[in-house]
Amino acid sequence: MVVCAMDLPKMLPQDRLVRLAEDANLYYSFVNATAFAKGGSAEEAAFKDALEDWGYFGPAEKCPAWFGGYNYSQIELTHSQILQTWKEAARRLGIRIVTSFAPFEGRTTFIASLPDFGGPHGMLLAATYPPKFDRDTRIEAFAKEAGMFCSFSNAQEYAAYEEGKFKETLKHWGYFGLPRECPVWLRVSGGGGAP
C-alpha cells in the first residue's frame, strides 16, 4: 500500500498520487501526519490503529504479536482449512455441498451452498472471522432474495472435522432434500426436516 500525508489544513488527497497508486493496483491511504508525530505511546497507538485498520496481508507466521486487526493471510489459510473440512464432512456424511458458487467466487466469507439443508431452496454457509466477526451482508442479501436459509459460523470452530459437531449442526439446519437421498445417519437419528 501507499501511505500519503494530506496537505493540511485543506485535508484534500492529491489526485496524482491516487492515480499512481490505482495504476499500480495498490491500496492507498491519506493520513493526517500530525497524529503520527506526537511521540511516545500516543504516536505508537496511532500507528497500531492505522495498521490494524488497514489489515495484515503478509505471511501469517510473520504477523506481529501485537496485531489485533484482520490478518487476511490467516483468514485465507483458515478459509482453505474450512473448505477442506466441509469437503471431508460431505464425503464422510454423504451430503451434497457446492463450494463453487458464481456470485461469491474467491470470497473468504463464502464456504458452500448446501442444496439439501436449511430450507426447500437450500442454504448458504458463510464464515465470520476474528476479531470483529463481521457478517458478509452481500451473502445474507443474496440468500434472502433467493429464498435460501443462510448461516454464519465462527470460522475457527469448523476448521477441523469433528463428526459429532457436524452431525448436530446439520440436524439443527434440517434436511429438505429428497427423502430417498437422505443420509442414513440422519434418518436413523430422526434429524431430517423434509416432509
CORGI-V756328 format. One record per run of one state. SS is the DSSP state (@ for helix, = for strand, . for the rest). FROM is the first residue (numbers start at 1). TO is the last residue. If there is no record, write none. Layout:
# CORGI-V756328
ss->(SS/SS)
from->(FROM/FROM)
to->(TO/TO)
This chain:
# CORGI-V756328
ss->(./=/./@/./=/./@/./@/./=/./@/./=/@/./=/./@/./=/./=/./=/./@/./=/@/./@/./=/./@/./@/.)
from->(1/2/6/15/24/28/32/33/37/40/55/56/57/60/63/71/72/94/98/99/102/105/110/115/117/118/123/129/137/147/149/155/159/163/174/175/176/179/182/184/190)
to->(1/5/14/23/27/31/32/36/39/54/55/56/59/62/70/71/93/97/98/101/104/109/114/116/117/122/128/136/146/148/154/158/162/173/174/175/178/181/183/189/195)
